[in-house]
């Protein structure tokens, strides 16, 4: 295994993890809401009366943070090896899977595990096992 030292960014990754943890903690402490993105977005379709403003603010904050990083010169433009149609389809499938699984990987991993949720533990273990199996199959059996 080789480490790509030019793209190895442990400090920014650690800072991002701390920021996500703080945001999730503050959201549950101050608002009593779980910062699971798939659940927040799903709550917009259809929106419940009186429940839309914080959800819209959260989603806009996701886009605003990316825009601020770009303005600061810290954001990189991702290179897609597939077309926009496949990217949109993949996004829809991920969204459907997140709803089917009762939350996304970050929701279960960050918010669920921090609340000691047994369901989140099982979901996170399943996500991790699927990732390990996928890498094993792609690198050692097919690659």
N, CA, C and O atoms as a MOPAC input file, in Angstrom:
PM7 MOZYME 1SCF
protein

 N      0.84100 1    -1.17000 1     0.00000 1
 C      0.00000 1     0.00000 1     0.00000 1
 C      0.89100 1     1.24000 1     0.00000 1
 O      1.88400 1     1.30700 1     0.72400 1
 N      0.52600 1     2.20000 1    -0.80900 1
 C      1.26300 1     3.45000 1    -0.90300 1
 C      0.39000 1     4.59600 1    -0.40000 1
 O     -0.81400 1     4.62000 1    -0.65600 1
 N      0.98800 1     5.53600 1     0.30700 1
 C      0.26900 1     6.73400 1     0.74900 1
 C      0.59000 1     7.84900 1    -0.23000 1
 O      1.75600 1     8.11600 1    -0.52000 1
 N     -0.43200 1     8.48900 1    -0.72900 1
 C     -0.27100 1     9.63900 1    -1.62200 1
 C     -0.00300 1    10.86400 1    -0.74500 1
 O     -0.93900 1    11.56300 1    -0.35500 1
 N      1.25700 1    11.12300 1    -0.43600 1
 C      1.62100 1    12.15600 1     0.52800 1
 C      1.20600 1    13.56300 1     0.08800 1
 O      1.00300 1    14.43100 1     0.93700 1
 N      1.07700 1    13.80400 1    -1.21200 1
 C      0.68000 1    15.14100 1    -1.64900 1
 C     -0.78600 1    15.42100 1    -1.35100 1
 O     -1.17500 1    16.58100 1    -1.21000 1
 N     -1.61400 1    14.36800 1    -1.25300 1
 C     -3.02800 1    14.55200 1    -0.95300 1
 C     -3.41100 1    14.04400 1     0.44100 1
 O     -4.59500 1    13.96200 1     0.76600 1
 N     -2.42400 1    13.70500 1     1.25500 1
 C     -2.65000 1    13.22700 1     2.61600 1
 C     -2.84900 1    14.44600 1     3.51200 1
 O     -1.91700 1    15.22200 1     3.72300 1
 N     -4.04500 1    14.61200 1     4.03300 1
 C     -4.38400 1    15.83100 1     4.77800 1
 C     -4.96800 1    15.49600 1     6.15300 1
 O     -6.15600 1    15.72300 1     6.38200 1
 N     -4.16300 1    14.96200 1     7.06600 1
 C     -4.71400 1    14.55300 1     8.35700 1
 C     -5.21700 1    15.71200 1     9.21200 1
 O     -6.19100 1    15.54900 1     9.94600 1
 N     -4.58000 1    16.87300 1     9.13600 1
 C     -4.99000 1    17.97500 1    10.00700 1
 C     -6.32300 1    18.56600 1     9.57300 1
 O     -7.17200 1    18.85800 1    10.41500 1
 N     -6.52100 1    18.74600 1     8.26700 1
 C     -7.81200 1    19.27300 1     7.82700 1
 C     -8.91700 1    18.24000 1     8.04400 1
 O    -10.05300 1    18.60500 1     8.34500 1
 N     -8.59200 1    16.95000 1     7.89300 1
 C     -9.58100 1    15.90500 1     8.14900 1
 C     -9.96100 1    15.87500 1     9.62400 1
 O    -11.13800 1    15.73800 1     9.95900 1
 N     -8.97400 1    16.00200 1    10.50600 1
 C     -9.24900 1    16.02400 1    11.94700 1
 C    -10.06900 1    17.26200 1    12.31800 1
 O    -10.99600 1    17.17600 1    13.12400 1
 N     -9.73200 1    18.40300 1    11.73600 1
 C    -10.49300 1    19.63000 1    12.01400 1
 C    -11.93100 1    19.48900 1    11.52700 1
 O    -12.86400 1    19.93100 1    12.19900 1
 N    -12.10800 1    18.87800 1    10.36600 1
 C    -13.45500 1    18.65200 1     9.86000 1
 C    -14.24300 1    17.72400 1    10.76100 1
 O    -15.42800 1    17.95500 1    11.00400 1
 N    -13.60400 1    16.68000 1    11.26000 1
 C    -14.26700 1    15.75800 1    12.18100 1
 C    -14.68900 1    16.44800 1    13.46700 1
 O    -15.79100 1    16.22200 1    13.96900 1
 N    -13.81300 1    17.28900 1    14.00000 1
 C    -14.14300 1    18.04200 1    15.21200 1
 C    -15.31700 1    18.99100 1    14.93600 1
 O    -16.22400 1    19.11100 1    15.76000 1
 N    -15.30000 1    19.65600 1    13.79000 1
 C    -16.38800 1    20.57800 1    13.44600 1
 C    -17.72500 1    19.84000 1    13.31400 1
 O    -18.75500 1    20.32600 1    13.78300 1
 N    -17.70400 1    18.67000 1    12.67800 1
 C    -18.93300 1    17.88500 1    12.53300 1
 C    -19.43400 1    17.43000 1    13.89800 1
 O    -20.62900 1    17.51200 1    14.18100 1
 N    -18.52400 1    16.95200 1    14.74400 1
 C    -18.90300 1    16.51700 1    16.08500 1
 C    -19.47900 1    17.64700 1    16.91200 1
 O    -20.48600 1    17.46700 1    17.59700 1
 N    -18.84700 1    18.81500 1    16.85400 1
 C    -19.36400 1    19.97800 1    17.58900 1
 C    -20.73500 1    20.40400 1    17.07100 1
 O    -21.63700 1    20.70100 1    17.85400 1
 N    -20.88500 1    20.43100 1    15.75200 1
 C    -22.17400 1    20.82700 1    15.17000 1
 C    -23.26900 1    19.85000 1    15.56000 1
 O    -24.37200 1    20.26800 1    15.91000 1
 N    -22.98100 1    18.55200 1    15.50500 1
 C    -23.98200 1    17.54200 1    15.87100 1
 C    -24.32600 1    17.64900 1    17.35000 1
 O    -25.49200 1    17.54800 1    17.73100 1
 N    -23.30800 1    17.85400 1    18.18400 1
 C    -23.54800 1    17.99800 1    19.62000 1
 C    -24.35500 1    19.24100 1    19.95600 1
 O    -25.28700 1    19.19000 1    20.75900 1
 N    -23.99200 1    20.35700 1    19.33700 1
 C    -24.72700 1    21.59800 1    19.58800 1
 C    -26.17100 1    21.51100 1    19.09800 1
 O    -27.08400 1    22.04300 1    19.72900 1
 N    -26.36500 1    20.84100 1    17.97300 1
 C    -27.72000 1    20.72900 1    17.42700 1
 C    -28.62100 1    19.93400 1    18.36000 1
 O    -29.77600 1    20.30300 1    18.57000 1
 N    -28.10900 1    18.85700 1    18.91400 1
 C    -28.95400 1    18.06600 1    19.80900 1
 C    -29.11700 1    18.76300 1    21.15900 1
 O    -30.17900 1    18.67000 1    21.77500 1
 N    -28.08400 1    19.45700 1    21.62500 1
 C    -28.18600 1    20.16400 1    22.90500 1
 C    -29.08300 1    21.39400 1    22.82900 1
 O    -29.90700 1    21.62600 1    23.71300 1
 N    -28.92000 1    22.17700 1    21.77200 1
 C    -29.65200 1    23.44100 1    21.67200 1
 C    -31.03000 1    23.31500 1    21.04100 1
 O    -31.95900 1    24.02300 1    21.42800 1
 N    -31.16700 1    22.40300 1    20.05800 1
 C    -32.43500 1    22.27700 1    19.34300 1
 C    -33.17900 1    20.97600 1    19.64100 1
 O    -34.36000 1    20.84100 1    19.31900 1
 N    -32.48400 1    20.02600 1    20.25500 1
 C    -33.10000 1    18.72800 1    20.50000 1
 C    -33.31400 1    17.93600 1    19.21800 1
 O    -34.16600 1    17.04800 1    19.17100 1
 N    -32.54500 1    18.25200 1    18.17700 1
 C    -32.66900 1    17.59800 1    16.87200 1
 C    -31.38900 1    16.84400 1    16.54700 1
 O    -30.29800 1    17.23800 1    16.95900 1
 N    -31.53700 1    15.76300 1    15.80900 1
 C    -30.39700 1    14.95900 1    15.38600 1
 C    -29.93500 1    15.46700 1    14.02400 1
 O    -30.75200 1    15.70100 1    13.13400 1
 N    -28.62700 1    15.63500 1    13.86500 1
 C    -28.06600 1    16.20600 1    12.64500 1
 C    -27.81700 1    15.16100 1    11.56500 1
 O    -26.75900 1    15.17100 1    10.93500 1
 N    -28.75800 1    14.27100 1    11.34400 1
 C    -28.65300 1    13.31100 1    10.25300 1
 C    -29.17400 1    13.94900 1     8.97400 1
 O    -30.35500 1    14.28500 1     8.88300 1
 N    -28.31800 1    14.11500 1     8.00700 1
 C    -28.66000 1    14.86200 1     6.80000 1
 C    -29.82900 1    14.23300 1     6.03900 1
 O    -30.72500 1    14.94400 1     5.58500 1
 N    -29.82500 1    12.91200 1     5.89900 1
 C    -30.91000 1    12.28600 1     5.13200 1
 C    -32.26000 1    12.50600 1     5.80100 1
 O    -33.26200 1    12.71800 1     5.11800 1
 N    -32.29700 1    12.45800 1     7.12400 1
 C    -33.55200 1    12.70800 1     7.83700 1
 C    -33.99100 1    14.15600 1     7.73200 1
 O    -35.18300 1    14.44400 1     7.63100 1
 N    -33.03400 1    15.06000 1     7.75600 1
 C    -33.36000 1    16.48900 1     7.64600 1
 C    -33.91700 1    16.78600 1     6.25500 1
 O    -34.93700 1    17.46300 1     6.12200 1
 N    -33.25000 1    16.28300 1     5.22500 1
 C    -33.71800 1    16.51600 1     3.85700 1
 C    -35.06100 1    15.81900 1     3.62300 1
 O    -35.95600 1    16.38800 1     2.99800 1
 N    -35.20000 1    14.59600 1     4.12100 1
 C    -36.46200 1    13.87100 1     3.94500 1
 C    -37.62100 1    14.60900 1     4.60900 1
 O    -38.75900 1    14.52300 1     4.14900 1
 N    -37.33100 1    15.33200 1     5.68700 1
 C    -38.37100 1    16.11100 1     6.35900 1
 C    -38.87000 1    17.28400 1     5.53700 1
 O    -39.88300 1    17.89600 1     5.87300 1
 N    -38.16600 1    17.59800 1     4.46400 1
 C    -38.60300 1    18.66600 1     3.55800 1
 C    -39.56100 1    18.15100 1     2.49300 1
 O    -40.17600 1    18.94300 1     1.77800 1
 N    -39.69500 1    16.83400 1     2.37800 1
 C    -40.50400 1    16.21900 1     1.32300 1
 C    -41.55800 1    15.29900 1     1.90500 1
 O    -41.19800 1    14.15300 1     2.17200 1
 N    -42.75900 1    15.63700 1     2.12600 1
 C    -43.32000 1    16.98400 1     2.11500 1
 C    -43.00500 1    17.69500 1     3.42700 1
 O    -42.85500 1    17.04800 1     4.46400 1
 N    -42.90300 1    19.01000 1     3.38600 1
 C    -42.56200 1    19.74800 1     4.60800 1
 C    -43.72400 1    19.76700 1     5.60200 1
 O    -44.88300 1    19.92500 1     5.21800 1
 N    -43.39500 1    19.60600 1     6.87500 1
 C    -44.39100 1    19.71600 1     7.93300 1
 C    -44.46700 1    21.16500 1     8.37800 1
 O    -43.44600 1    21.84300 1     8.49300 1
 N    -45.64400 1    21.62200 1     8.61900 1
 C    -45.83300 1    23.01700 1     9.01900 1
 C    -45.09300 1    23.31600 1    10.31800 1
 O    -45.18700 1    22.54900 1    11.27600 1
 N    -44.36600 1    24.41100 1    10.35400 1
 C    -43.61700 1    24.80700 1    11.53100 1
 C    -42.29300 1    24.07700 1    11.69000 1
 O    -41.55800 1    24.33400 1    12.64400 1
 N    -41.98100 1    23.18000 1    10.78100 1
 C    -40.78000 1    22.38000 1    10.89600 1
 C    -39.82600 1    22.62400 1     9.73100 1
 O    -38.80100 1    21.95200 1     9.61600 1
 N    -40.15500 1    23.57100 1     8.88000 1
 C    -39.39400 1    23.72800 1     7.64500 1
 C    -38.20000 1    24.68000 1     7.78600 1
 O    -37.17100 1    24.47000 1     7.14300 1
 N    -38.32200 1    25.71600 1     8.61100 1
 C    -37.29200 1    26.76300 1     8.63800 1
 C    -35.92700 1    26.23000 1     9.06700 1
 O    -34.92700 1    26.53700 1     8.41800 1
 N    -35.85500 1    25.45400 1    10.12200 1
 C    -34.55600 1    24.96100 1    10.57200 1
 C    -33.97200 1    23.95800 1     9.57800 1
 O    -32.75500 1    23.87700 1     9.41700 1
 N    -34.84700 1    23.19000 1     8.90900 1
 C    -34.37000 1    22.22600 1     7.91600 1
 C    -33.76700 1    22.95400 1     6.70800 1
 O    -32.69800 1    22.58500 1     6.22100 1
 N    -34.45900 1    23.98200 1     6.23700 1
 C    -33.95200 1    24.76300 1     5.10400 1
 C    -32.64500 1    25.45600 1     5.49200 1
 O    -31.70200 1    25.49100 1     4.70200 1
 N    -32.58800 1    26.01100 1     6.71500 1
 C    -31.36000 1    26.66900 1     7.17200 1
 C    -30.19200 1    25.68600 1     7.22000 1
 O    -29.07000 1    26.03500 1     6.85200 1
 N    -30.45000 1    24.46500 1     7.67000 1
 C    -29.40600 1    23.44600 1     7.73500 1
 C    -28.88400 1    23.11500 1     6.34300 1
 O    -27.67300 1    23.09700 1     6.12300 1
 N    -29.78900 1    22.85300 1     5.40200 1
 C    -29.38800 1    22.50300 1     4.04200 1
 C    -28.66500 1    23.67100 1     3.37600 1
 O    -27.65300 1    23.46700 1     2.70600 1
 N    -29.17000 1    24.88700 1     3.54900 1
 C    -28.48000 1    26.05500 1     2.98600 1
 C    -27.09200 1    26.21400 1     3.59100 1
 O    -26.15900 1    26.63200 1     2.90600 1
 N    -26.95300 1    25.88300 1     4.87600 1
 C    -25.64200 1    25.93500 1     5.52700 1
 C    -24.64800 1    24.96900 1     4.90900 1
 O    -23.45600 1    25.26600 1     4.82600 1
 N    -25.14000 1    23.80700 1     4.47200 1
 C    -24.25400 1    22.84800 1     3.80000 1
 C    -23.69100 1    23.44800 1     2.51200 1
 O    -22.49800 1    23.34100 1     2.22700 1
 N    -24.58300 1    24.08500 1     1.73900 1
 C    -24.13200 1    24.70300 1     0.49200 1
 C    -23.28000 1    25.94000 1     0.76500 1
 O    -22.30200 1    26.18500 1     0.05900 1
 N    -23.64200 1    26.71700 1     1.77900 1
 C    -22.89000 1    27.93200 1     2.10100 1
 C    -21.47200 1    27.59600 1     2.55100 1
 O    -20.52800 1    28.30400 1     2.20100 1
 N    -21.31400 1    26.52200 1     3.32400 1
 C    -19.96800 1    26.15900 1     3.77700 1
 C    -19.07700 1    25.76900 1     2.60500 1
 O    -17.89500 1    26.11100 1     2.57800 1
 N    -19.64200 1    25.05700 1     1.64100 1
 C    -18.86700 1    24.69800 1     0.44600 1
 C    -18.50400 1    25.95100 1    -0.34900 1
 O    -17.39000 1    26.06400 1    -0.86200 1
 N    -19.43700 1    26.88200 1    -0.44900 1
 C    -19.16700 1    28.13000 1    -1.17000 1
 C    -18.08800 1    28.94800 1    -0.46000 1
 O    -17.22700 1    29.53500 1    -1.11700 1
 N    -18.12400 1    28.99200 1     0.86800 1
 C    -17.10400 1    29.72800 1     1.61900 1
 C    -15.72200 1    29.10500 1     1.45100 1
 O    -14.72800 1    29.82000 1     1.32800 1
 N    -15.65900 1    27.79100 1     1.44400 1
 C    -14.37600 1    27.12700 1     1.20700 1
 C    -13.83100 1    27.45600 1    -0.17800 1
 O    -12.63100 1    27.66700 1    -0.35200 1
 N    -14.72300 1    27.49700 1    -1.15100 1
 C    -14.29600 1    27.83500 1    -2.51700 1
 C    -13.78200 1    29.27300 1    -2.56400 1
 O    -12.75000 1    29.54200 1    -3.17800 1
 N    -14.49500 1    30.19700 1    -1.92100 1
 C    -14.06100 1    31.59700 1    -1.89700 1
 C    -12.71800 1    31.75800 1    -1.18300 1
 O    -11.90600 1    32.60600 1    -1.55500 1
 N    -12.49500 1    30.94800 1    -0.16800 1
 C    -11.23600 1    31.01500 1     0.57600 1
 C    -10.09800 1    30.32400 1    -0.16800 1
 O     -8.94100 1    30.40000 1     0.24500 1
 N    -10.43200 1    29.65100 1    -1.26500 1
 C     -9.41800 1    28.97700 1    -2.05700 1
 C     -9.05600 1    27.59900 1    -1.51900 1
 O     -8.09100 1    26.98900 1    -1.97900 1
 N     -9.82400 1    27.10200 1    -0.54700 1
 C     -9.50100 1    25.81400 1     0.06400 1
 C    -10.21000 1    24.64800 1    -0.60800 1
 O     -9.83600 1    23.49400 1    -0.39600 1
 N    -11.21900 1    24.92800 1    -1.40700 1
 C    -12.00000 1    23.84400 1    -2.02200 1
 C    -11.36700 1    23.41400 1    -3.33900 1
 O    -10.83800 1    24.22900 1    -4.09400 1
 N    -11.43600 1    22.13700 1    -3.58800 1
 C    -10.96200 1    21.58900 1    -4.85900 1
 C    -12.17500 1    21.15000 1    -5.66000 1
 O    -13.17600 1    20.70800 1    -5.09600 1
 N    -12.08300 1    21.27200 1    -6.95200 1
 C    -13.17000 1    20.80400 1    -7.81100 1
 C    -13.00600 1    19.30700 1    -8.01300 1
 O    -11.96700 1    18.84700 1    -8.48600 1
 N    -14.04000 1    18.54500 1    -7.65200 1
 C    -13.91100 1    17.09400 1    -7.82600 1
 C    -13.89100 1    16.71000 1    -9.29900 1
 O    -14.51500 1    17.36600 1   -10.13300 1
 N    -13.18000 1    15.66100 1    -9.60200 1
 C    -13.12000 1    15.13100 1   -10.96400 1
 C    -14.02100 1    13.90500 1   -11.00600 1
 O    -13.80600 1    12.93700 1   -10.27700 1
 N    -15.03100 1    13.95700 1   -11.86900 1
 C    -15.96400 1    12.84300 1   -11.99500 1
 C    -15.54200 1    11.95500 1   -13.15600 1
 O    -15.34000 1    12.41500 1   -14.27900 1
 N    -15.41600 1    10.67500 1   -12.85100 1
 C    -15.06500 1     9.71700 1   -13.89900 1
 C    -16.29200 1     9.20900 1   -14.63400 1
 O    -16.18000 1     8.43600 1   -15.58600 1
 N    -17.46200 1     9.64400 1   -14.19100 1
 C    -18.72300 1     9.24000 1   -14.81700 1
 C    -19.50200 1    10.49100 1   -15.17400 1
 O    -19.15900 1    11.58700 1   -14.73200 1
 N    -20.53400 1    10.33700 1   -15.96000 1
 C    -21.32200 1    11.48500 1   -16.39000 1
 C    -22.28800 1    11.97700 1   -15.31100 1
 O    -22.43600 1    11.36000 1   -14.25600 1
 N    -22.93100 1    13.08900 1   -15.60200 1
 C    -23.87800 1    13.67300 1   -14.65300 1
 C    -25.09800 1    12.77900 1   -14.43900 1
 O    -25.62200 1    12.71700 1   -13.32700 1
 N    -25.55100 1    12.09700 1   -15.46500 1
 C    -26.70300 1    11.20700 1   -15.32800 1
 C    -26.43900 1    10.10000 1   -14.32600 1
 O    -27.27200 1     9.82500 1   -13.46200 1
 N    -25.28100 1     9.46700 1   -14.44000 1
 C    -24.91700 1     8.40000 1   -13.50100 1
 C    -24.72400 1     8.96100 1   -12.09400 1
 O    -25.06100 1     8.30200 1   -11.11000 1
 N    -24.18400 1    10.17400 1   -11.99600 1
 C    -24.00000 1    10.80300 1   -10.69500 1
 C    -25.34300 1    11.07900 1   -10.03000 1
 O    -25.51000 1    10.83000 1    -8.83600 1
 N    -26.29500 1    11.59000 1   -10.79600 1
 C    -27.63300 1    11.85600 1   -10.25400 1
 C    -28.30800 1    10.55400 1    -9.84000 1
 O    -28.91200 1    10.48100 1    -8.77000 1
 N    -28.21000 1     9.52800 1   -10.68000 1
 C    -28.78900 1     8.22600 1   -10.34300 1
 C    -28.16700 1     7.67400 1    -9.06000 1
 O    -28.87300 1     7.16100 1    -8.19300 1
 N    -26.85300 1     7.78100 1    -8.94600 1
 C    -26.16900 1     7.29900 1    -7.74400 1
 C    -26.65000 1     8.05900 1    -6.51200 1
 O    -26.87600 1     7.46000 1    -5.46100 1
 N    -26.80300 1     9.36000 1    -6.63500 1
 C    -27.30100 1    10.16400 1    -5.51600 1
 C    -28.69900 1     9.76000 1    -5.09400 1
 O    -28.99400 1     9.66800 1    -3.90200 1
 N    -29.55800 1     9.51700 1    -6.07300 1
 C    -30.92600 1     9.07800 1    -5.75100 1
 C    -30.92300 1     7.70900 1    -5.08700 1
 O    -31.68200 1     7.48000 1    -4.14500 1
 N    -30.08700 1     6.80400 1    -5.56100 1
 C    -29.99700 1     5.48000 1    -4.94400 1
 C    -29.45800 1     5.55900 1    -3.51500 1
 O    -29.93500 1     4.84500 1    -2.63400 1
 N    -28.47400 1     6.41800 1    -3.28300 1
 C    -27.95000 1     6.60300 1    -1.93300 1
 C    -29.03800 1     7.17600 1    -1.02500 1
 O    -29.20100 1     6.73400 1     0.11200 1
 N    -29.77800 1     8.15800 1    -1.53100 1
 C    -30.87100 1     8.72900 1    -0.74700 1
 C    -31.93400 1     7.70000 1    -0.40800 1
 O    -32.43100 1     7.65800 1     0.71800 1
 N    -32.28300 1     6.87100 1    -1.38500 1
 C    -33.26700 1     5.82000 1    -1.14600 1
 C    -32.73800 1     4.81900 1    -0.11800 1
 O    -33.47000 1     4.40400 1     0.78100 1
 N    -31.47800 1     4.43500 1    -0.25000 1
 C    -30.87900 1     3.50100 1     0.70700 1
 C    -30.81500 1     4.07900 1     2.10700 1
 O    -31.01000 1     3.36500 1     3.09000 1
 N    -30.54300 1     5.37200 1     2.19700 1
 C    -30.49600 1     6.01700 1     3.50900 1
 C    -31.86800 1     6.01300 1     4.16900 1
 O    -31.98400 1     5.78600 1     5.37400 1
 N    -32.89500 1     6.26100 1     3.38700 1
 C    -34.26000 1     6.22000 1     3.95000 1
 C    -34.64900 1     4.79500 1     4.31200 1
 O    -35.30300 1     4.56400 1     5.32900 1
 N    -34.24900 1     3.84900 1     3.49000 1
 C    -34.54200 1     2.44600 1     3.75300 1
 C    -33.83000 1     1.97200 1     5.02800 1
 O    -34.38200 1     1.18100 1     5.79200 1
 N    -32.60600 1     2.46000 1     5.25000 1
 C    -31.82100 1     2.07900 1     6.41900 1
 C    -32.08600 1     2.91800 1     7.64500 1
 O    -31.42500 1     2.74700 1     8.66900 1
 N    -33.04600 1     3.82600 1     7.55600 1
 C    -33.36600 1     4.67000 1     8.71000 1
 C    -32.31900 1     5.71700 1     9.00300 1
 O    -32.23200 1     6.20100 1    10.13200 1
 N    -31.52500 1     6.08000 1     8.01900 1
 C    -30.52200 1     7.12300 1     8.18900 1
 C    -29.31000 1     6.84600 1     7.33200 1
 O    -29.11900 1     5.73700 1     6.83200 1
 N    -28.49000 1     7.87400 1     7.16800 1
 C    -27.29700 1     7.74400 1     6.34500 1
 C    -26.11200 1     7.32700 1     7.21300 1
 O    -26.22200 1     7.25000 1     8.43600 1
 N    -24.99600 1     7.06300 1     6.57300 1
 C    -23.81300 1     6.61100 1     7.30300 1
 C    -23.36100 1     7.64100 1     8.33600 1
 O    -23.00100 1     7.27600 1     9.45600 1
 N    -23.37600 1     8.90500 1     7.97600 1
 C    -22.95000 1     9.93000 1     8.93500 1
 C    -23.95700 1    10.07600 1    10.06500 1
 O    -23.57500 1    10.28600 1    11.21700 1
 N    -25.23100 1     9.96800 1     9.74500 1
 C    -26.24800 1    10.07000 1    10.79100 1
 C    -26.10800 1     8.96300 1    11.81300 1
 O    -26.14300 1     9.21400 1    13.01700 1
 N    -25.95100 1     7.73200 1    11.33500 1
 C    -25.77700 1     6.60100 1    12.25700 1
 C    -24.41900 1     6.65700 1    12.94700 1
 O    -24.32300 1     6.47600 1    14.16100 1
 N    -23.36300 1     6.91100 1    12.16200 1
 C    -22.01200 1     6.87300 1    12.70500 1
 C    -21.70300 1     7.98400 1    13.68200 1
 O    -21.10200 1     7.73400 1    14.72700 1
 N    -22.09600 1     9.20000 1    13.37100 1
 C    -21.77900 1    10.33600 1    14.23700 1
 C    -22.86000 1    10.54000 1    15.29400 1
 O    -22.57300 1    10.57700 1    16.49100 1
 N    -24.09000 1    10.66900 1    14.84300 1
 C    -25.16800 1    11.01900 1    15.77200 1
 C    -25.72500 1     9.80400 1    16.52100 1
 O    -26.00500 1     9.88400 1    17.71700 1
 N    -25.88000 1     8.69900 1    15.82600 1
 C    -26.45000 1     7.51600 1    16.45700 1
 C    -25.51500 1     6.87500 1    17.46800 1
 O    -25.92300 1     6.55800 1    18.58500 1
 N    -24.24800 1     6.68200 1    17.07400 1
 C    -23.30000 1     6.06400 1    17.99800 1
 C    -23.04000 1     6.94700 1    19.21800 1
 O    -22.84100 1     6.43800 1    20.32100 1
 N    -23.04200 1     8.25500 1    19.02500 1
 C    -22.80700 1     9.14500 1    20.17200 1
 C    -23.96400 1     9.09700 1    21.16400 1
 O    -23.79400 1     9.41600 1    22.34100 1
 N    -25.14900 1     8.69400 1    20.68200 1
 C    -26.30800 1     8.53100 1    21.57600 1
 C    -26.44700 1     7.09100 1    22.05800 1
 O    -27.42800 1     6.74700 1    22.71800 1
 N    -25.45800 1     6.24100 1    21.72800 1
 C    -25.43700 1     4.82800 1    22.11500 1
 C    -26.65800 1     4.07000 1    21.59000 1
 O    -27.20800 1     3.21000 1    22.27700 1
 N    -27.06700 1     4.39400 1    20.38400 1
 C    -28.22000 1     3.74400 1    19.76300 1
 C    -27.82700 1     2.35700 1    19.25200 1
 O    -26.91100 1     2.24000 1    18.43800 1
 N    -28.51100 1     1.29800 1    19.72100 1
 C    -28.20800 1    -0.04800 1    19.21500 1
 C    -28.45700 1    -0.16200 1    17.70900 1
 O    -27.69800 1    -0.82500 1    17.00200 1
 N    -29.51600 1     0.48300 1    17.22000 1
 C    -29.81700 1     0.44600 1    15.78700 1
 C    -28.67700 1     1.07700 1    14.98200 1
 O    -28.30600 1     0.57000 1    13.92200 1
 N    -28.12600 1     2.17800 1    15.48600 1
 C    -27.00800 1     2.83800 1    14.80600 1
 C    -25.76300 1     1.96600 1    14.83200 1
 O    -25.00100 1     1.94900 1    13.86600 1
 N    -25.54700 1     1.24900 1    15.91600 1
 C    -24.39400 1     0.35200 1    16.00000 1
 C    -24.49200 1    -0.75300 1    14.94700 1
 O    -23.51300 1    -1.05900 1    14.26700 1
 N    -25.66900 1    -1.34200 1    14.82000 1
 C    -25.87400 1    -2.39400 1    13.82200 1
 C    -25.71300 1    -1.82000 1    12.40900 1
 O    -25.05700 1    -2.42300 1    11.56100 1
 N    -26.31600 1    -0.65000 1    12.16500 1
 C    -26.22900 1    -0.03100 1    10.84000 1
 C    -24.78100 1     0.31600 1    10.50100 1
 O    -24.33100 1     0.05300 1     9.38600 1
 N    -24.05000 1     0.89900 1    11.44100 1
 C    -22.66400 1     1.27700 1    11.19100 1
 C    -21.79700 1     0.04300 1    10.95700 1
 O    -20.91900 1     0.05700 1    10.09500 1
 N    -22.03800 1    -1.01300 1    11.71300 1
 C    -21.30000 1    -2.26300 1    11.49300 1
 C    -21.59500 1    -2.81300 1    10.09500 1
 O    -20.69400 1    -3.31400 1     9.42200 1
 N    -22.85100 1    -2.72200 1     9.65900 1
 C    -23.21200 1    -3.19400 1     8.31700 1
 C    -22.55700 1    -2.33700 1     7.24200 1
 O    -22.08200 1    -2.87100 1     6.24000 1
 N    -22.52000 1    -1.01100 1     7.42900 1
 C    -21.86200 1    -0.12400 1     6.46500 1
 C    -20.38200 1    -0.47200 1     6.35900 1
 O    -19.84400 1    -0.59700 1     5.25900 1
 N    -19.72800 1    -0.62600 1     7.50800 1
 C    -18.29500 1    -0.91100 1     7.51400 1
 C    -18.00000 1    -2.27700 1     6.88600 1
 O    -17.05700 1    -2.41200 1     6.10600 1
 N    -18.80100 1    -3.27900 1     7.22400 1
 C    -18.59200 1    -4.61700 1     6.65000 1
 C    -18.78900 1    -4.58200 1     5.13400 1
 O    -18.04900 1    -5.23000 1     4.39300 1
 N    -19.78200 1    -3.82800 1     4.67900 1
 C    -20.01500 1    -3.70800 1     3.23400 1
 C    -18.83200 1    -3.04000 1     2.54800 1
 O    -18.42900 1    -3.45500 1     1.46100 1
 N    -18.27900 1    -2.02200 1     3.16800 1
 C    -17.11300 1    -1.33700 1     2.60400 1
 C    -15.89500 1    -2.24100 1     2.53900 1
 O    -15.19000 1    -2.27500 1     1.53100 1
 N    -15.65000 1    -2.97200 1     3.61600 1
 C    -14.51400 1    -3.89900 1     3.64200 1
 C    -14.68700 1    -4.97300 1     2.57300 1
 O    -13.74600 1    -5.28600 1     1.84300 1
 N    -15.87900 1    -5.53100 1     2.48600 1
 C    -16.15200 1    -6.57000 1     1.48700 1
 C    -15.99000 1    -6.03500 1     0.06500 1
 O    -15.42300 1    -6.71000 1    -0.79400 1
 N    -16.48500 1    -4.82800 1    -0.18000 1
 C    -16.36700 1    -4.22400 1    -1.51200 1
 C    -14.90500 1    -4.02700 1    -1.89500 1
 O    -14.50900 1    -4.36100 1    -3.01200 1
 N    -14.10100 1    -3.48800 1    -0.98300 1
 C    -12.67800 1    -3.28800 1    -1.26800 1
 C    -11.99400 1    -4.62400 1    -1.50500 1
 O    -11.18200 1    -4.75400 1    -2.42100 1
 N    -12.31300 1    -5.61100 1    -0.69000 1
 C    -11.70100 1    -6.93000 1    -0.85900 1
 C    -12.01900 1    -7.51400 1    -2.24100 1
 O    -11.13300 1    -7.99400 1    -2.94700 1
 N    -13.29600 1    -7.46100 1    -2.60300 1
 C    -13.70400 1    -8.03100 1    -3.90000 1
 C    -13.05400 1    -7.26100 1    -5.05000 1
 O    -12.51400 1    -7.87000 1    -5.97300 1
 N    -13.10100 1    -5.92500 1    -5.00300 1
 C    -12.57000 1    -5.12900 1    -6.11600 1
 C    -11.04900 1    -5.22000 1    -6.22900 1
 O    -10.52200 1    -5.24700 1    -7.34200 1
 N    -10.34400 1    -5.26800 1    -5.12300 1
 C     -8.88400 1    -5.26600 1    -5.17900 1
 C     -8.26300 1    -6.65200 1    -5.25800 1
 O     -7.23700 1    -6.84500 1    -5.91000 1
 N     -8.88300 1    -7.60700 1    -4.59800 1
 C     -8.22600 1    -8.91800 1    -4.50100 1
 C     -8.87900 1   -10.00600 1    -5.34200 1
 O     -8.22900 1   -11.00200 1    -5.66000 1
 N    -10.11600 1    -9.84500 1    -5.70200 1
 C    -10.76200 1   -10.86300 1    -6.49300 1
 C    -10.93400 1   -10.44900 1    -7.95000 1
 O    -10.80900 1   -11.27000 1    -8.85900 1
 N    -11.22600 1    -9.14900 1    -8.16500 1
 C    -11.44600 1    -8.67300 1    -9.54000 1
 C    -10.27400 1    -7.86600 1   -10.08600 1
 O    -10.08500 1    -7.78500 1   -11.29900 1
 N     -9.48700 1    -7.27000 1    -9.19300 1
 C     -8.49400 1    -6.31900 1    -9.64300 1
 C     -7.13000 1    -6.84400 1    -9.77600 1
 O     -6.21900 1    -6.10800 1   -10.15300 1

